[in-house]
Amino acid sequence: MCGIYWFIAVWMCSAPPQLLVGLRVGLQMAQAANCSRWGSPSEKGLFEDGDVIIGGLFSLRYSPPDKNHDFIQLPENRPCTGLQNLPLQYIYAMVFALEEINHSSTLLPGLKLGYRIHDSCALPAWALQAALSLVGGGASTCKTTDGKEEHINEKEGGQPVPLIIGGSSSVAANILSRILEPMSVPLVSYTASCPCLSDKKQYPNFFRTMASDIYQAHAITKLAIRYKWTWIGAVIANNDYGQMAVKVFQEGIQGAGVCLAFIETLERENIVRDAKRAALTIKASTAKVILIFTWYTDVMELFQQLAKTNVTDRQFLASEAWSTSTDLLQNVVSHKVARGVLGLAIRSAAVPGFENYLRNLNPSLHPDDEFLREFWEKEFGCTPVEAARSSNNSLPQHRSLHKASLPPCKGTETLEEVQNLFTDTSQLRVTYNVYLAVYAAAHALHSLLSCPDRESPSGNNISTCSFPKQIKPFEGISQQFFLGSTRCDRCPSEFWSNSERTECIPRQLDFLSFNETLGIALSAVAISGATLTTAVFVVFLLYRHTPVVRANNSELSFLLLMSLKLCFLCSLVFIGRPSVWSCRFQQAAFGISFVLSVSCLQVKTIVVLAAFRSARPGAETLMKWFGPGQQRGSVCLFTCVQVWYFPLEVVTCINMIEITGAVLLSV
């Protein structure tokens, strides 16, 4: 596999002032968070106490649970599976760097750094839950929906973190940065490469040890132009990482004679289906060069689908996310498909002592390390002895049952001869980014806590860093943050959500009262109209046998006067405090009354027209087919249609109002 290495500018000897600012405020604001238990996606984690706790979020597992899309109940975060060796190496790179710093006499002397590390399963929702748990601390007070305070404790300690190393994808980094920014908690990412994250106005608390994808996309553009590849297909991750990269690539190839044949997207939640579709598109296309911007596990599934369709004659342009994947090189199926790969890679660097540190890891020395325990079971097929002894006391019941299916380890197992991605330190790429991120945070803390100059002679005096509690917050920050939930709950009836969408408040009812001037005027008009109509009705009734009334179609006239009277009286229902029965009755009653009056007018108009045409030949037939019976039937037909349709319209309107309200509350 060919590789074109691109290099990353990072902090080493000094930290950016923005990170110092974020740390200063983050140390204060993290302590002000009020809720700690956010439904963490996994009870497993890696924890170590210290004077300052550094948070860590890593995508350790890459097999997400199946989603339930029946929309019958709220979605449930079920555990992920498939522990990956390479992300596990990232975790211990962070631990290794922190242990190095704690043993240093020049960097943060007298101050111990601890850590709280969680698995985010490469899902932004779980990364958000874990991040909120980190900044909230392990033990705190939560406010329930009824306003009462509830104390929640966790076994992992209660100190909130002032900084988080994480955001393994650009999507997760985008979400986490926006959520953590009001609390001034810095986020240092080791792989998020979206150019959008470089905007300090939108992401003032985001930092990274990874180069922007803009440079990678420009490099791939130059490769395509250099080798005169004029017809290229693209398969990208359906997120900011893939979309931004292909956008920059398209802008770069304009006017250079290079065209994109197709763009296929992959989503991890539906990777099998998407990979099958992309493989069929690649097979059907005449493009022989395929650009792939996605994660290496997604590429593995794509290559397996290509092997099934016997597509083995394509040249692949690889992004840094999979160009150096050892799994793809060693896999027989993927190696057959990707015989030629040209791509870019993250800079590799050596970390002295790290390989020896990894090979000396053993669950017997770290009995509380859940990640190492699971890796040990996967690698050696046995349960560590120390873990088996403590399973009944410290582990959940489902975990103990799983252990019962594995034999106990002999105690002689070691990683000295194990060869896999976890122990392979020949090319530390993302691992080195994690290592640099930890040191960047340490240098920022060193400058922030008034630590002694590390270049000064150490024998002059013994000095240590200032204690973190001596840090004063910025002026203007005494705020109290109340975090409620990662999902929205619908407010009960008679309540609205406030403008901040943080609590339910009573609805404000606005209606036209009978006591108001406008209400009195409208009521007077309605009553006067109904009275006048009644008077006319009485006059017509008294003189119903006279030729004038009979010539005016007395039956339709009586019906028209009655409907007009009802229309006047229905308007009174729209005045006064609304209720359920009035809201449903007022529209139906007015609609039916109005249609009845219009129907009478229409039939009377037709009768008049027929009367004027009575002198013409054939007029007798017209009057025969539109006699008194047909007139009554027409009025009943038109009115019955409205009687049948209008209640359905009212119910539909009410349902649409409720649905719209629910959508607005969820937004």
C-alpha positions in Angstrom: 0.0 0.0 0.0 1.4 3.3 -1.0 1.2 6.3 1.3 1.8 10.0 1.0 2.5 11.4 4.4 1.0 14.7 5.6 2.2 16.4 8.6 0.4 18.1 11.5 1.3 21.2 13.4 0.7 20.7 17.1 1.5 22.3 20.5 4.5 21.0 22.3 6.5 23.5 24.3 3.6 25.9 24.7 -0.1 25.9 24.7 -2.4 28.3 22.8 -3.9 31.1 25.0 -7.4 30.1 24.0 -6.9 26.7 25.6 -5.6 28.4 28.8 -8.7 30.5 28.9 -11.0 27.5 28.4 -9.2 25.6 31.1 -9.4 28.5 33.6 -13.2 28.9 33.1 -13.7 25.1 32.7 -12.2 24.4 36.1 -14.9 26.6 37.6 -17.8 25.9 35.3 -17.5 22.1 35.5 -18.0 22.4 39.2 -21.2 24.3 38.6 -22.9 21.5 36.6 -25.8 20.1 38.5 -26.5 16.7 37.1 -24.1 13.8 36.6 -26.0 10.7 35.6 -26.9 11.1 31.9 -27.7 7.5 31.0 -24.1 6.7 30.1 -24.0 4.1 27.3 -21.7 1.8 29.2 -20.9 1.2 32.8 -17.4 0.3 31.8 -14.7 2.9 32.0 -11.2 3.7 33.1 -10.8 5.9 36.2 -7.9 7.3 38.2 -8.1 10.0 40.9 -6.0 13.1 40.8 -5.8 16.8 41.7 -7.1 17.6 38.2 -9.1 15.1 36.2 -8.8 14.9 32.4 -11.8 13.4 30.5 -11.4 11.0 27.6 -13.9 9.9 25.0 -12.8 7.1 22.6 -14.8 5.1 20.0 -13.8 1.7 21.4 -16.6 -0.3 19.9 -17.7 -0.1 16.3 -20.7 -2.4 16.1 -23.7 -0.3 17.0 -26.9 -1.9 18.2 -29.9 -2.4 15.9 -32.2 0.5 15.9 -35.9 0.2 16.6 -37.9 2.3 14.2 -41.4 1.3 15.0 -42.1 4.7 16.7 -44.2 3.0 19.4 -41.8 3.8 22.3 -38.9 6.0 23.0 -35.6 4.9 21.6 -33.3 2.9 23.9 -29.5 3.1 24.0 -28.4 -0.6 24.0 -24.8 -1.6 24.4 -22.4 -1.7 21.5 -20.3 -4.7 20.7 -17.0 -5.5 18.9 -14.1 -4.1 20.9 -11.4 -2.8 18.5 -7.7 -3.1 19.3 -6.5 0.1 17.7 -8.8 2.5 19.6 -7.8 0.6 22.8 -4.3 1.6 22.0 -5.4 5.2 21.9 -6.8 4.9 25.4 -3.6 3.6 26.8 -1.6 6.2 25.0 -3.6 8.8 27.0 -2.9 6.8 30.2 0.7 6.4 29.4 1.1 10.2 28.7 -0.6 11.1 32.0 1.7 8.7 33.9 4.7 10.3 32.3 3.5 13.7 33.2 2.8 12.7 36.8 6.4 11.3 37.1 7.9 14.5 35.6 9.8 16.8 37.9 9.5 19.8 35.5 6.0 19.6 34.1 3.3 20.1 36.7 5.5 19.3 39.7 3.6 18.4 42.8 0.3 18.0 40.9 -1.3 14.7 40.0 -3.4 14.3 36.9 -6.2 11.8 37.0 -8.5 10.6 34.2 -12.0 9.5 33.5 -12.3 7.6 30.2 -15.5 6.4 28.5 -16.4 4.6 25.3 -18.6 6.6 23.0 -19.3 3.7 20.5 -18.6 6.2 17.6 -22.2 7.4 18.1 -22.6 11.2 18.7 -25.6 10.7 21.0 -23.6 8.5 23.3 -20.6 10.8 23.1 -22.8 13.6 24.3 -24.2 11.6 27.2 -20.7 10.6 28.3 -19.4 14.2 27.9 -22.2 15.5 30.1 -21.5 12.9 32.7 -17.8 13.9 32.7 -18.4 17.7 33.1 -21.1 16.9 35.7 -18.8 14.9 38.0 -19.6 11.6 39.6 -21.7 12.8 42.4 -24.0 15.7 42.3 -27.5 17.1 42.9 -30.1 16.8 40.1 -33.4 18.8 39.9 -36.3 16.6 39.1 -39.4 17.6 37.1 -41.3 18.6 40.2 -38.5 20.9 41.4 -37.2 18.6 44.1 -33.5 17.8 44.5 -32.2 14.3 44.1 -28.7 13.2 45.1 -27.0 10.8 42.7 -23.7 9.0 43.3 -21.5 7.1 41.1 -18.6 4.8 41.9 -16.1 6.6 39.6 -15.6 9.6 41.8 -17.3 13.0 41.9 -14.8 15.5 40.5 -15.9 17.1 37.2 -13.4 17.4 34.4 -12.2 20.8 33.2 -11.1 19.4 29.8 -12.1 16.5 27.5 -9.9 14.8 25.0 -12.2 13.3 22.5 -14.5 13.9 19.5 -13.2 11.0 17.4 -15.3 12.2 14.4 -16.1 15.6 13.0 -19.8 15.1 13.7 -19.2 14.2 17.3 -16.7 17.1 17.7 -19.2 19.5 16.2 -22.0 18.4 18.7 -19.7 18.2 21.7 -18.1 21.6 21.1 -21.5 23.4 20.9 -22.8 21.7 24.0 -19.6 22.3 26.1 -19.0 25.9 24.9 -21.5 27.5 27.3 -19.7 25.7 30.2 -16.3 26.8 28.8 -15.0 23.3 28.8 -12.3 22.8 26.1 -12.5 19.8 23.7 -9.2 18.5 22.2 -9.8 16.2 19.3 -7.2 13.8 17.9 -9.0 12.8 14.6 -11.7 15.4 13.8 -10.6 17.0 10.6 -13.5 18.9 9.2 -12.5 22.4 8.0 -15.6 23.9 9.6 -14.1 23.3 13.1 -11.4 25.8 12.4 -13.9 28.7 12.8 -13.2 30.1 16.2 -16.3 32.2 16.2 -18.5 29.1 16.2 -16.1 26.7 18.0 -14.1 28.9 20.5 -13.5 25.9 22.8 -12.4 23.4 20.1 -8.7 22.4 19.6 -7.2 19.5 17.8 -3.9 17.7 17.0 -5.2 16.7 13.5 -4.9 18.6 10.3 -7.9 20.0 8.4 -9.3 17.9 5.6 -8.8 20.8 3.3 -5.1 19.9 2.9 -5.9 16.2 2.3 -8.6 17.0 -0.3 -6.2 19.3 -2.1 -3.5 16.6 -2.1 -5.9 14.0 -3.6 -7.0 16.6 -6.2 -3.3 17.0 -7.2 -2.9 13.3 -7.4 -5.9 12.9 -9.7 -4.7 15.7 -12.0 -1.1 14.4 -11.9 -2.1 10.9 -13.0 -4.7 12.2 -15.5 -7.6 10.3 -13.9 -10.5 11.9 -15.7 -13.4 9.7 -14.6 -13.5 9.0 -10.9 -16.2 7.6 -8.6 -16.5 8.6 -4.9 -17.7 6.7 -1.8 -18.0 8.9 1.2 -19.2 8.8 4.8 -22.6 10.5 5.1 -21.4 13.1 7.5 -19.3 16.3 7.7 -16.1 14.3 7.1 -17.2 12.8 3.8 -19.4 15.7 2.5 -16.8 18.4 3.1 -14.0 16.4 1.6 -15.8 15.6 -1.6 -16.9 19.3 -1.8 -13.3 20.5 -1.7 -12.3 17.8 -4.2 -15.1 18.9 -6.6 -13.9 22.5 -6.3 -10.3 21.5 -7.0 -11.0 19.5 -10.1 -13.1 22.2 -11.9 -11.5 23.1 -15.1 -8.9 20.4 -14.8 -10.6 17.8 -17.0 -11.5 15.5 -14.1 -15.1 14.5 -13.5 -17.0 12.6 -10.8 -19.0 9.7 -12.2 -21.0 9.1 -9.0 -21.1 9.8 -5.3 -22.3 7.0 -2.9 -22.7 7.6 0.8 -22.3 5.1 3.7 -23.8 5.2 7.2 -22.6 3.1 10.0 -26.1 2.3 11.2 -27.0 0.8 7.8 -23.5 -0.2 6.6 -24.4 -3.5 5.1 -27.3 -2.1 3.0 -25.3 1.0 1.9 -22.2 -1.1 1.1 -24.2 -3.4 -1.1 -25.7 -0.4 -3.0 -22.3 1.2 -3.4 -20.7 -2.0 -4.6 -23.4 -2.4 -7.3 -22.8 1.2 -8.4 -19.1 0.7 -8.7 -19.6 -2.5 -10.7 -22.0 -0.8 -13.1 -19.8 2.3 -13.6 -17.0 2.6 -16.1 -14.9 4.6 -13.6 -11.8 2.6 -12.7 -10.6 5.0 -10.0 -12.6 5.1 -6.8 -12.1 7.8 -4.1 -13.1 6.6 -0.6 -13.5 9.0 2.3 -14.8 6.9 5.2 -13.7 4.9 8.2 -11.7 1.7 7.8 -14.4 -0.6 9.2 -16.9 0.8 6.6 -14.3 0.1 3.9 -13.9 -3.5 5.0 -17.7 -4.0 4.5 -17.5 -2.3 1.1 -14.6 -4.5 0.0 -16.4 -7.6 1.1 -19.4 -6.6 -1.0 -17.1 -5.9 -4.0 -15.5 -9.3 -3.6 -19.0 -10.9 -3.7 -19.7 -9.1 -7.0 -16.2 -10.0 -8.3 -15.0 -6.4 -8.7 -11.2 -6.6 -8.4 -9.9 -4.2 -11.1 -10.4 -0.8 -9.5 -7.7 1.7 -8.3 -8.6 3.2 -4.9 -7.7 6.6 -3.6 -7.6 6.3 0.1 -8.2 8.9 2.8 -6.2 9.0 6.0 -9.0 7.1 7.8 -8.2 3.8 6.2 -5.1 4.1 4.0 -2.8 2.5 6.6 -5.2 0.0 8.1 -3.4 -3.2 8.9 -6.7 -5.1 9.0 -7.4 -4.3 5.4 -3.9 -5.4 4.4 -4.0 -8.7 6.2 -7.6 -9.6 5.3 -7.6 -12.0 2.3 -10.8 -10.7 0.8 -10.0 -7.0 1.1 -6.4 -7.6 -0.2 -7.8 -9.3 -3.3 -10.1 -6.3 -4.0 -7.7 -3.5 -3.2 -4.5 -4.7 -4.9 -3.6 -1.1 -5.7 -4.2 1.7 -3.1 -2.8 5.2 -3.2 -3.6 7.4 -0.3 -2.7 9.8 2.4 -1.7 9.1 5.9 -1.4 10.9 9.2 2.2 11.5 10.3 3.8 8.7 12.3 6.1 9.2 15.2 7.7 7.2 17.9 6.8 7.3 21.6 9.7 6.0 23.6 8.7 3.4 26.2 5.2 3.0 24.9 5.6 -0.5 23.5 7.2 -1.8 26.7 4.3 -0.2 28.6 1.7 -2.0 26.5 3.3 -5.4 26.7 3.6 -5.2 30.5 -0.2 -4.5 30.9 -1.9 -7.3 32.9 -5.4 -7.4 34.5 -3.8 -8.8 37.7 -2.1 -5.4 38.1 -5.2 -3.4 37.1 -8.2 -5.3 38.6 -10.5 -2.3 38.1 -9.7 -1.9 34.4 -12.8 -3.0 32.5 -11.3 -2.3 29.1 -8.2 -4.4 29.7 -10.3 -7.2 31.3 -12.5 -7.4 28.2 -9.5 -7.3 25.9 -7.9 -10.1 27.9 -11.0 -12.3 27.6 -11.1 -11.6 23.8 -7.4 -12.3 23.3 -6.8 -15.3 25.5 -10.4 -16.7 25.8 -10.3 -16.8 29.6 -11.3 -14.8 32.6 -8.5 -13.1 34.6 -8.2 -14.6 38.1 -8.4 -11.2 39.8 -11.5 -10.3 37.8 -13.2 -13.6 38.6 -12.7 -13.0 42.4 -14.2 -9.6 42.3 -17.0 -10.3 39.8 -19.6 -11.0 42.5 -18.9 -7.8 44.3 -18.2 -5.1 41.8 -19.6 -6.2 38.5 -23.2 -6.3 37.3 -25.0 -9.6 37.3 -25.0 -9.9 33.4 -21.3 -9.5 33.5 -20.8 -12.3 36.0 -22.9 -14.7 33.9 -20.7 -13.9 30.9 -17.6 -14.7 32.9 -19.0 -18.1 34.0 -18.9 -19.2 30.3 -15.1 -18.7 30.2 -12.5 -20.7 32.0 -10.2 -18.9 34.5 -6.8 -17.8 33.2 -3.7 -19.6 34.3 -2.0 -16.4 35.3 0.9 -17.0 32.9 -0.7 -15.1 30.0 1.3 -12.2 28.7 1.3 -9.7 25.8 5.0 -10.2 25.1 4.5 -12.4 22.1 1.1 -11.1 21.0 1.1 -9.4 17.6 -2.0 -7.3 16.7 -3.0 -3.7 16.3 -3.0 -3.1 20.0 0.7 -4.1 20.5 2.0 -2.8 17.2 3.8 0.5 17.8 5.7 0.5 14.5 3.6 3.3 13.1 1.9 5.5 15.7 -0.4 7.9 13.9 -3.6 8.6 15.6 -2.0 7.2 18.8 0.6 9.9 18.5 -2.1 12.6 18.1 -3.7 11.4 21.4 -0.3 11.5 23.1 0.2 15.1 21.8 -3.3 16.1 23.0 -2.5 15.1 26.5 0.8 17.0 26.5 -0.9 20.1 25.1 -3.4 20.0 27.9 -0.6 19.5 30.5 1.4 22.5 29.1 -1.8 24.6 29.3 -2.3 23.6 32.9 1.4 24.2 33.6 1.1 27.9 32.4 -2.3 28.3 34.1 -1.4 27.0 37.5 1.8 29.2 38.0 4.1 26.3 37.9 7.8 27.0 38.1 9.8 27.4 34.9 10.9 23.9 33.9 14.1 25.3 32.5 15.2 26.9 35.7 17.7 24.9 37.9 15.8 22.4 39.9 18.2 22.5 42.8 17.5 26.0 43.9 14.3 25.4 45.7 11.4 22.9 45.9 8.3 24.4 44.4 5.0 23.0 43.2 2.1 24.2 41.1 -0.7 26.2 42.6 -3.7 24.2 43.8 -6.5 24.3 41.2 -9.0 25.8 43.6 -6.9 29.0 43.8 -7.9 29.8 40.1 -10.3 32.7 40.0 -13.1 32.6 37.4 -13.4 35.3 34.8 -15.4 38.3 35.7 -19.0 38.0 34.7 -19.2 34.2 35.2 -21.2 33.3 38.6 -23.8 31.5 36.6 -25.4 28.3 37.6 -26.0 25.7 34.8 -28.9 23.3 35.2 -28.7 20.5 32.6 -32.1 18.6 32.4 -31.8 15.9 29.7 -30.4 14.9 26.2 -33.9 14.4 24.9 -37.1 16.6 24.9 -40.2 15.7 26.9 -43.6 16.9 25.9 -45.2 19.4 28.2 -48.6 18.4 29.8 -51.8 19.9 28.6 -52.4 23.6 29.6 -48.6 24.1 29.5 -46.2 25.5 27.0 -42.4 25.3 26.7 -40.6 28.5 27.5 -38.4 30.2 24.9 -35.3 28.4 26.1 -37.0 25.0 25.9 -35.9 24.3 29.5 -39.2 24.1 31.4 -43.0 24.0 31.1 -44.9 27.1 31.9 -48.7 27.6 32.1 -50.3 28.6 28.8 -51.5 32.2 28.5 -55.1 32.2 27.3 -56.1 35.1 25.1 -59.8 35.3 24.2 -62.6 37.9 23.5 -64.6 38.5 26.6 -68.2 39.6 26.8 -67.1 42.4 29.1 -64.9 44.0 26.5 -66.0 46.8 24.2 -65.5 44.7 21.1 -67.2 41.7 22.7 -70.2 43.8 23.7 -70.5 45.3 20.2 -70.3 42.0 18.4 -72.8 40.5 20.9 -75.2 43.4 20.2 -74.9 42.9 16.4 -75.4 39.2 16.7 -78.5 39.5 18.9 -79.9 42.3 16.8 -79.5 40.2 13.6 -81.1 37.2 15.3 -84.0 39.3 16.6 -84.6 40.9 13.2 -84.5 37.5 11.5 -87.0 36.1 14.0 -89.3 39.0 13.4 -89.3 38.4 9.6 -89.8 34.7 10.3 -92.9 35.5 12.4 -94.3 37.9 9.7 -93.8 35.2 7.0 -95.5 32.6 9.3 -98.5 34.8 9.9 -99.0 35.6 6.2 -97.9 32.2 4.8 -101.2 31.8 2.8 -100.9 35.1 1.0 -99.9 35.1 -2.7 -96.7 37.1 -2.0 -95.3 34.6 0.5 -96.4 31.6 -1.5 -94.8 33.1 -4.7 -91.6 33.5 -2.7 -91.3 29.8 -2.1 -92.3 29.9 1.5 -90.8 26.5 2.4 -87.3 27.6 1.3 -87.8 31.1 2.8 -88.6 29.6 6.3 -85.5 27.4 6.1 -83.3 30.3 4.9 -84.5 32.5 7.8 -83.9 29.8 10.3 -80.3 29.2 9.0 -79.6 32.9 9.1 -80.8 33.1 12.7 -78.5 30.2 13.6 -75.5 31.9 11.9 -76.1 35.0 14.0 -76.4 33.0 17.2 -73.3 30.8 16.4 -71.1 33.9 16.5 -71.8 34.2 20.3 -70.1 30.9 20.8 -66.8 32.5 19.6 -66.9 35.0 22.5 -66.0 34.1 26.1 -63.5 31.7 27.7 -62.8 28.8 25.3 -63.5 25.2 26.4 -63.2 21.8 24.7 -66.9 21.6 23.9 -67.1 25.2 22.6 -64.1 24.8 20.4 -65.5 21.7 18.8 -69.1 23.0 18.6 -68.5 26.5 17.3 -66.9 25.5 14.0 -69.3 22.7 13.3 -72.4 24.7 14.1 -71.4 27.7 12.1 -70.2 25.6 9.2 -73.5 23.7 9.0 -75.6 26.8 9.4 -73.7 28.7 6.8 -73.9 25.8 4.3 -77.6 25.5 4.9 -78.3 29.1 4.2 -76.1 29.1 1.0 -77.9 25.9 -0.2 -81.3 27.6 0.3 -80.1 30.7 -1.7 -78.7 28.5 -4.4 -81.9 26.5 -4.8 -84.0 29.7 -4.7 -81.8 31.2 -7.4 -82.2 28.2 -9.7 -86.0 28.4 -9.2 -86.0 32.0 -10.2 -83.9 31.3 -13.3 -86.3 28.5 -14.2 -89.3 30.8 -13.8 -87.8 33.4 -16.2 -87.3 30.7 -18.8 -90.7 29.2 -18.5 -91.9 30.9 -21.7 -89.3 29.1 -23.8 -90.0 25.8 -25.5 -89.2 22.8 -23.3 -89.4 24.8 -20.1 -92.1 22.5 -18.8 -89.6 19.6 -18.7 -87.1 21.8 -16.7 -89.7 22.6 -14.0 -90.8 19.0 -13.9 -87.2 17.9 -13.0 -86.8 20.7 -10.5 -90.0 20.6 -8.5 -90.6 21.0 -4.7 -89.2 17.5 -4.0 -86.0 18.0 -6.0 -85.6 21.4 -4.2 -85.8 19.8 -0.8 -83.5 17.0 -1.8 -80.8 19.4 -3.2 -80.8 21.4 0.1 -80.5 18.2 2.1 -77.8 16.8 -0.1 -75.6 19.9 0.1 -76.1 20.2 3.9 -75.4 16.5 4.5 -72.1 16.6 2.7 -71.0 19.4 5.1 -72.5 17.6 8.1 -70.4 14.5 7.2 -67.2 16.3 6.2 -67.0 19.0 8.8 -66.4 16.9 12.0 -63.6 15.1 10.1 -62.1 18.5 9.3 -62.4 19.6 12.9 -60.7 16.4 14.2 -58.0 16.7 11.5 -57.4 20.3 12.5 -57.1 19.5 16.2 -54.7 16.6 15.4 -52.5 18.9 13.3 -52.4 21.5 16.0 -51.3 18.9 18.5 -48.7 17.4 16.2 -47.3 20.9 15.3 -47.1 21.8 19.0 -45.2 18.5 19.7 -42.8 19.2 16.9 -42.1 22.8 18.0 -41.5 21.5 21.6 -39.1 18.9 20.4 -37.2 21.4 18.3 
